[in-house]
Amino acid sequence: MWPTILDTLGALAVLASVAAQIAFIRKTRQSASREARPQSARRKPFR
């Protein structure tokens, strides 16, 4: 029973790590693309 639980927890930890890396990469790409575009090309926030 314990090996199954530990394997499941390990798999969840790997998935969480991958999700965090993807979120970080998307965040850094967005900030880099924002700096590359001129001010007039930036989208205004929706309010």
mmJSON file of the N, C-alpha and C atoms, coordinates in Angstrom:
{"data_MODEL":{"atom_site":{
"group_PDB":["ATOM","ATOM","ATOM","ATOM","ATOM","ATOM","ATOM","ATOM","ATOM","ATOM","ATOM","ATOM","ATOM","ATOM","ATOM","ATOM","ATOM","ATOM","ATOM","ATOM","ATOM","ATOM","ATOM","ATOM","ATOM","ATOM","ATOM","ATOM","ATOM","ATOM","ATOM","ATOM","ATOM","ATOM","ATOM","ATOM","ATOM","ATOM","ATOM","ATOM","ATOM","ATOM","ATOM","ATOM","ATOM","ATOM","ATOM","ATOM","ATOM","ATOM","ATOM","ATOM","ATOM","ATOM","ATOM","ATOM","ATOM","ATOM","ATOM","ATOM","ATOM","ATOM","ATOM","ATOM","ATOM","ATOM","ATOM","ATOM","ATOM","ATOM","ATOM","ATOM","ATOM","ATOM","ATOM","ATOM","ATOM","ATOM","ATOM","ATOM","ATOM","ATOM","ATOM","ATOM","ATOM","ATOM","ATOM","ATOM","ATOM","ATOM","ATOM","ATOM","ATOM","ATOM","ATOM","ATOM","ATOM","ATOM","ATOM","ATOM","ATOM","ATOM","ATOM","ATOM","ATOM","ATOM","ATOM","ATOM","ATOM","ATOM","ATOM","ATOM","ATOM","ATOM","ATOM","ATOM","ATOM","ATOM","ATOM","ATOM","ATOM","ATOM","ATOM","ATOM","ATOM","ATOM","ATOM","ATOM","ATOM","ATOM","ATOM","ATOM","ATOM","ATOM","ATOM","ATOM","ATOM","ATOM","ATOM","ATOM","ATOM"],
"id":[1,2,3,4,5,6,7,8,9,10,11,12,13,14,15,16,17,18,19,20,21,22,23,24,25,26,27,28,29,30,31,32,33,34,35,36,37,38,39,40,41,42,43,44,45,46,47,48,49,50,51,52,53,54,55,56,57,58,59,60,61,62,63,64,65,66,67,68,69,70,71,72,73,74,75,76,77,78,79,80,81,82,83,84,85,86,87,88,89,90,91,92,93,94,95,96,97,98,99,100,101,102,103,104,105,106,107,108,109,110,111,112,113,114,115,116,117,118,119,120,121,122,123,124,125,126,127,128,129,130,131,132,133,134,135,136,137,138,139,140,141],
"type_symbol":["N","C","C","N","C","C","N","C","C","N","C","C","N","C","C","N","C","C","N","C","C","N","C","C","N","C","C","N","C","C","N","C","C","N","C","C","N","C","C","N","C","C","N","C","C","N","C","C","N","C","C","N","C","C","N","C","C","N","C","C","N","C","C","N","C","C","N","C","C","N","C","C","N","C","C","N","C","C","N","C","C","N","C","C","N","C","C","N","C","C","N","C","C","N","C","C","N","C","C","N","C","C","N","C","C","N","C","C","N","C","C","N","C","C","N","C","C","N","C","C","N","C","C","N","C","C","N","C","C","N","C","C","N","C","C","N","C","C","N","C","C"],
"label_atom_id":["N","CA","C","N","CA","C","N","CA","C","N","CA","C","N","CA","C","N","CA","C","N","CA","C","N","CA","C","N","CA","C","N","CA","C","N","CA","C","N","CA","C","N","CA","C","N","CA","C","N","CA","C","N","CA","C","N","CA","C","N","CA","C","N","CA","C","N","CA","C","N","CA","C","N","CA","C","N","CA","C","N","CA","C","N","CA","C","N","CA","C","N","CA","C","N","CA","C","N","CA","C","N","CA","C","N","CA","C","N","CA","C","N","CA","C","N","CA","C","N","CA","C","N","CA","C","N","CA","C","N","CA","C","N","CA","C","N","CA","C","N","CA","C","N","CA","C","N","CA","C","N","CA","C","N","CA","C","N","CA","C","N","CA","C"],
"label_alt_id":[null,null,null,null,null,null,null,null,null,null,null,null,null,null,null,null,null,null,null,null,null,null,null,null,null,null,null,null,null,null,null,null,null,null,null,null,null,null,null,null,null,null,null,null,null,null,null,null,null,null,null,null,null,null,null,null,null,null,null,null,null,null,null,null,null,null,null,null,null,null,null,null,null,null,null,null,null,null,null,null,null,null,null,null,null,null,null,null,null,null,null,null,null,null,null,null,null,null,null,null,null,null,null,null,null,null,null,null,null,null,null,null,null,null,null,null,null,null,null,null,null,null,null,null,null,null,null,null,null,null,null,null,null,null,null,null,null,null,null,null,null],
"label_comp_id":["MET","MET","MET","TRP","TRP","TRP","PRO","PRO","PRO","THR","THR","THR","ILE","ILE","ILE","LEU","LEU","LEU","ASP","ASP","ASP","THR","THR","THR","LEU","LEU","LEU","GLY","GLY","GLY","ALA","ALA","ALA","LEU","LEU","LEU","ALA","ALA","ALA","VAL","VAL","VAL","LEU","LEU","LEU","ALA","ALA","ALA","SER","SER","SER","VAL","VAL","VAL","ALA","ALA","ALA","ALA","ALA","ALA","GLN","GLN","GLN","ILE","ILE","ILE","ALA","ALA","ALA","PHE","PHE","PHE","ILE","ILE","ILE","ARG","ARG","ARG","LYS","LYS","LYS","THR","THR","THR","ARG","ARG","ARG","GLN","GLN","GLN","SER","SER","SER","ALA","ALA","ALA","SER","SER","SER","ARG","ARG","ARG","GLU","GLU","GLU","ALA","ALA","ALA","ARG","ARG","ARG","PRO","PRO","PRO","GLN","GLN","GLN","SER","SER","SER","ALA","ALA","ALA","ARG","ARG","ARG","ARG","ARG","ARG","LYS","LYS","LYS","PRO","PRO","PRO","PHE","PHE","PHE","ARG","ARG","ARG"],
"label_asym_id":["A","A","A","A","A","A","A","A","A","A","A","A","A","A","A","A","A","A","A","A","A","A","A","A","A","A","A","A","A","A","A","A","A","A","A","A","A","A","A","A","A","A","A","A","A","A","A","A","A","A","A","A","A","A","A","A","A","A","A","A","A","A","A","A","A","A","A","A","A","A","A","A","A","A","A","A","A","A","A","A","A","A","A","A","A","A","A","A","A","A","A","A","A","A","A","A","A","A","A","A","A","A","A","A","A","A","A","A","A","A","A","A","A","A","A","A","A","A","A","A","A","A","A","A","A","A","A","A","A","A","A","A","A","A","A","A","A","A","A","A","A"],
"label_entity_id":["1","1","1","1","1","1","1","1","1","1","1","1","1","1","1","1","1","1","1","1","1","1","1","1","1","1","1","1","1","1","1","1","1","1","1","1","1","1","1","1","1","1","1","1","1","1","1","1","1","1","1","1","1","1","1","1","1","1","1","1","1","1","1","1","1","1","1","1","1","1","1","1","1","1","1","1","1","1","1","1","1","1","1","1","1","1","1","1","1","1","1","1","1","1","1","1","1","1","1","1","1","1","1","1","1","1","1","1","1","1","1","1","1","1","1","1","1","1","1","1","1","1","1","1","1","1","1","1","1","1","1","1","1","1","1","1","1","1","1","1","1"],
"label_seq_id":[1,1,1,2,2,2,3,3,3,4,4,4,5,5,5,6,6,6,7,7,7,8,8,8,9,9,9,10,10,10,11,11,11,12,12,12,13,13,13,14,14,14,15,15,15,16,16,16,17,17,17,18,18,18,19,19,19,20,20,20,21,21,21,22,22,22,23,23,23,24,24,24,25,25,25,26,26,26,27,27,27,28,28,28,29,29,29,30,30,30,31,31,31,32,32,32,33,33,33,34,34,34,35,35,35,36,36,36,37,37,37,38,38,38,39,39,39,40,40,40,41,41,41,42,42,42,43,43,43,44,44,44,45,45,45,46,46,46,47,47,47],
"pdbx_PDB_ins_code":[null,null,null,null,null,null,null,null,null,null,null,null,null,null,null,null,null,null,null,null,null,null,null,null,null,null,null,null,null,null,null,null,null,null,null,null,null,null,null,null,null,null,null,null,null,null,null,null,null,null,null,null,null,null,null,null,null,null,null,null,null,null,null,null,null,null,null,null,null,null,null,null,null,null,null,null,null,null,null,null,null,null,null,null,null,null,null,null,null,null,null,null,null,null,null,null,null,null,null,null,null,null,null,null,null,null,null,null,null,null,null,null,null,null,null,null,null,null,null,null,null,null,null,null,null,null,null,null,null,null,null,null,null,null,null,null,null,null,null,null,null],
"Cartn_x":[0.819,0.0,0.866,1.882,2.721,3.471,4.004,4.695,3.776,2.52,1.569,1.317,1.153,0.914,2.127,3.316,4.535,4.749,4.453,4.563,3.595,2.38,1.383,1.83,2.326,2.813,3.997,4.871,6.01,5.555,4.57,4.053,3.392,2.655,2.027,3.079,4.16,5.233,5.877,6.068,6.642,5.702,4.408,3.441,3.404,3.461,3.46,4.715,5.84,7.094,7.034,6.517,6.397,5.436,4.327,3.366,3.989,4.785,5.444,6.455,7.19,8.164,7.465,6.358,5.615,5.084,4.551,4.041,5.159,6.336,7.474,7.929,7.987,8.413,7.419,6.13,5.121,5.235,5.472,5.586,6.801,7.93,9.13,8.986,8.313,8.112,7.198,6.162,5.248,5.97,6.783,7.476,8.496,9.14,10.11,9.412,8.25,7.551,6.953,6.572,6.047,7.127,8.347,9.435,9.813,9.613,10.016,9.044,7.765,6.766,6.736,6.427,6.295,5.075,5.035,3.957,2.589,2.491,1.197,0.652,1.522,1.078,0.634,0.857,0.469,-1.038,-1.584,-3.019,-3.307,-4.446,-4.872,-5.603,-5.434,-6.123,-7.636,-8.343,-9.798,-10.315,-11.174,-11.727,-13.232],
"Cartn_y":[-1.196,0.0,1.266,1.308,2.507,2.804,1.786,2.114,2.799,2.383,3.007,4.46,4.703,6.073,6.948,6.419,7.202,7.457,6.47,6.677,7.75,7.73,8.735,10.128,10.249,11.547,12.03,11.118,11.488,11.98,11.302,11.725,13.093,13.333,14.642,15.735,15.423,16.405,16.746,15.747,15.99,16.861,16.558,17.356,18.796,18.98,20.334,21.086,20.395,21.028,21.453,20.591,20.917,22.088,22.085,23.185,24.505,24.468,25.69,26.187,25.277,25.675,26.285,25.692,26.228,27.621,27.801,29.115,30.145,29.751,30.675,31.043,30.051,30.314,31.245,31.001,31.881,33.3,33.429,34.758,35.494,34.803,35.471,35.797,34.947,35.247,36.446,36.555,37.693,38.99,39.012,40.247,40.605,39.6,39.874,40.41,39.852,40.323,41.706,42.007,43.343,44.403,44.084,45.052,45.274,44.257,44.36,45.207,45.258,46.013,47.473,48.354,49.766,49.978,51.087,51.38,51.353,51.87,51.942,50.561,49.562,48.226,47.403,47.897,47.15,47.22,46.125,46.085,46.829,47.494,48.155,47.13,47.191,46.21,46.401,45.294,45.346,45.703,46.697,47.104,47.11],
"Cartn_z":[0.0,0.0,0.0,0.893,0.976,-0.318,-1.01,-2.273,-3.284,-3.342,-4.265,-3.879,-2.575,-2.105,-2.403,-2.125,-2.364,-3.855,-4.681,-6.133,-6.606,-6.073,-6.447,-6.021,-4.794,-4.315,-5.15,-5.531,-6.377,-7.74,-8.313,-9.613,-9.517,-8.438,-8.251,-8.077,-7.384,-7.209,-8.55,-9.392,-10.72,-11.549,-11.521,-12.275,-11.782,-10.466,-9.915,-10.336,-10.368,-10.779,-12.245,-13.092,-14.516,-14.713,-13.991,-14.108,-13.669,-12.61,-12.141,-13.165,-13.78,-14.802,-16.012,-16.436,-17.583,-17.263,-16.061,-15.664,-15.655,-15.164,-15.119,-16.528,-17.414,-18.796,-19.487,-19.301,-19.912,-19.38,-18.093,-17.486,-18.046,-18.162,-18.669,-20.152,-20.907,-22.335,-22.521,-21.691,-21.795,-21.485,-20.445,-20.091,-21.165,-21.774,-22.833,-24.078,-24.416,-25.613,-25.383,-24.146,-23.859,-24.033,-23.622,-23.744,-25.205,-26.044,-27.443,-28.258,-27.829,-28.589,-28.152,-29.07,-28.676,-27.785,-27.106,-26.156,-26.835,-28.06,-28.743,-29.097,-29.217,-29.597,-28.391,-27.198,-26.002,-25.798,-25.299,-25.023,-23.729,-23.715,-22.489,-21.625,-20.318,-19.467,-19.517,-19.472,-19.507,-18.123,-18.051,-16.755,-16.81],
"occupancy":[1.0,1.0,1.0,1.0,1.0,1.0,1.0,1.0,1.0,1.0,1.0,1.0,1.0,1.0,1.0,1.0,1.0,1.0,1.0,1.0,1.0,1.0,1.0,1.0,1.0,1.0,1.0,1.0,1.0,1.0,1.0,1.0,1.0,1.0,1.0,1.0,1.0,1.0,1.0,1.0,1.0,1.0,1.0,1.0,1.0,1.0,1.0,1.0,1.0,1.0,1.0,1.0,1.0,1.0,1.0,1.0,1.0,1.0,1.0,1.0,1.0,1.0,1.0,1.0,1.0,1.0,1.0,1.0,1.0,1.0,1.0,1.0,1.0,1.0,1.0,1.0,1.0,1.0,1.0,1.0,1.0,1.0,1.0,1.0,1.0,1.0,1.0,1.0,1.0,1.0,1.0,1.0,1.0,1.0,1.0,1.0,1.0,1.0,1.0,1.0,1.0,1.0,1.0,1.0,1.0,1.0,1.0,1.0,1.0,1.0,1.0,1.0,1.0,1.0,1.0,1.0,1.0,1.0,1.0,1.0,1.0,1.0,1.0,1.0,1.0,1.0,1.0,1.0,1.0,1.0,1.0,1.0,1.0,1.0,1.0,1.0,1.0,1.0,1.0,1.0,1.0],
"B_iso_or_equiv":[0.0,0.0,0.0,0.0,0.0,0.0,0.0,0.0,0.0,0.0,0.0,0.0,0.0,0.0,0.0,0.0,0.0,0.0,0.0,0.0,0.0,0.0,0.0,0.0,0.0,0.0,0.0,0.0,0.0,0.0,0.0,0.0,0.0,0.0,0.0,0.0,0.0,0.0,0.0,0.0,0.0,0.0,0.0,0.0,0.0,0.0,0.0,0.0,0.0,0.0,0.0,0.0,0.0,0.0,0.0,0.0,0.0,0.0,0.0,0.0,0.0,0.0,0.0,0.0,0.0,0.0,0.0,0.0,0.0,0.0,0.0,0.0,0.0,0.0,0.0,0.0,0.0,0.0,0.0,0.0,0.0,0.0,0.0,0.0,0.0,0.0,0.0,0.0,0.0,0.0,0.0,0.0,0.0,0.0,0.0,0.0,0.0,0.0,0.0,0.0,0.0,0.0,0.0,0.0,0.0,0.0,0.0,0.0,0.0,0.0,0.0,0.0,0.0,0.0,0.0,0.0,0.0,0.0,0.0,0.0,0.0,0.0,0.0,0.0,0.0,0.0,0.0,0.0,0.0,0.0,0.0,0.0,0.0,0.0,0.0,0.0,0.0,0.0,0.0,0.0,0.0],
"pdbx_formal_charge":[null,null,null,null,null,null,null,null,null,null,null,null,null,null,null,null,null,null,null,null,null,null,null,null,null,null,null,null,null,null,null,null,null,null,null,null,null,null,null,null,null,null,null,null,null,null,null,null,null,null,null,null,null,null,null,null,null,null,null,null,null,null,null,null,null,null,null,null,null,null,null,null,null,null,null,null,null,null,null,null,null,null,null,null,null,null,null,null,null,null,null,null,null,null,null,null,null,null,null,null,null,null,null,null,null,null,null,null,null,null,null,null,null,null,null,null,null,null,null,null,null,null,null,null,null,null,null,null,null,null,null,null,null,null,null,null,null,null,null,null,null],
"auth_seq_id":[1,1,1,2,2,2,3,3,3,4,4,4,5,5,5,6,6,6,7,7,7,8,8,8,9,9,9,10,10,10,11,11,11,12,12,12,13,13,13,14,14,14,15,15,15,16,16,16,17,17,17,18,18,18,19,19,19,20,20,20,21,21,21,22,22,22,23,23,23,24,24,24,25,25,25,26,26,26,27,27,27,28,28,28,29,29,29,30,30,30,31,31,31,32,32,32,33,33,33,34,34,34,35,35,35,36,36,36,37,37,37,38,38,38,39,39,39,40,40,40,41,41,41,42,42,42,43,43,43,44,44,44,45,45,45,46,46,46,47,47,47],
"auth_comp_id":["MET","MET","MET","TRP","TRP","TRP","PRO","PRO","PRO","THR","THR","THR","ILE","ILE","ILE","LEU","LEU","LEU","ASP","ASP","ASP","THR","THR","THR","LEU","LEU","LEU","GLY","GLY","GLY","ALA","ALA","ALA","LEU","LEU","LEU","ALA","ALA","ALA","VAL","VAL","VAL","LEU","LEU","LEU","ALA","ALA","ALA","SER","SER","SER","VAL","VAL","VAL","ALA","ALA","ALA","ALA","ALA","ALA","GLN","GLN","GLN","ILE","ILE","ILE","ALA","ALA","ALA","PHE","PHE","PHE","ILE","ILE","ILE","ARG","ARG","ARG","LYS","LYS","LYS","THR","THR","THR","ARG","ARG","ARG","GLN","GLN","GLN","SER","SER","SER","ALA","ALA","ALA","SER","SER","SER","ARG","ARG","ARG","GLU","GLU","GLU","ALA","ALA","ALA","ARG","ARG","ARG","PRO","PRO","PRO","GLN","GLN","GLN","SER","SER","SER","ALA","ALA","ALA","ARG","ARG","ARG","ARG","ARG","ARG","LYS","LYS","LYS","PRO","PRO","PRO","PHE","PHE","PHE","ARG","ARG","ARG"],
"auth_asym_id":["A","A","A","A","A","A","A","A","A","A","A","A","A","A","A","A","A","A","A","A","A","A","A","A","A","A","A","A","A","A","A","A","A","A","A","A","A","A","A","A","A","A","A","A","A","A","A","A","A","A","A","A","A","A","A","A","A","A","A","A","A","A","A","A","A","A","A","A","A","A","A","A","A","A","A","A","A","A","A","A","A","A","A","A","A","A","A","A","A","A","A","A","A","A","A","A","A","A","A","A","A","A","A","A","A","A","A","A","A","A","A","A","A","A","A","A","A","A","A","A","A","A","A","A","A","A","A","A","A","A","A","A","A","A","A","A","A","A","A","A","A"],
"auth_atom_id":["N","CA","C","N","CA","C","N","CA","C","N","CA","C","N","CA","C","N","CA","C","N","CA","C","N","CA","C","N","CA","C","N","CA","C","N","CA","C","N","CA","C","N","CA","C","N","CA","C","N","CA","C","N","CA","C","N","CA","C","N","CA","C","N","CA","C","N","CA","C","N","CA","C","N","CA","C","N","CA","C","N","CA","C","N","CA","C","N","CA","C","N","CA","C","N","CA","C","N","CA","C","N","CA","C","N","CA","C","N","CA","C","N","CA","C","N","CA","C","N","CA","C","N","CA","C","N","CA","C","N","CA","C","N","CA","C","N","CA","C","N","CA","C","N","CA","C","N","CA","C","N","CA","C","N","CA","C","N","CA","C","N","CA","C"],
"pdbx_PDB_model_num":[1,1,1,1,1,1,1,1,1,1,1,1,1,1,1,1,1,1,1,1,1,1,1,1,1,1,1,1,1,1,1,1,1,1,1,1,1,1,1,1,1,1,1,1,1,1,1,1,1,1,1,1,1,1,1,1,1,1,1,1,1,1,1,1,1,1,1,1,1,1,1,1,1,1,1,1,1,1,1,1,1,1,1,1,1,1,1,1,1,1,1,1,1,1,1,1,1,1,1,1,1,1,1,1,1,1,1,1,1,1,1,1,1,1,1,1,1,1,1,1,1,1,1,1,1,1,1,1,1,1,1,1,1,1,1,1,1,1,1,1,1]
}}}
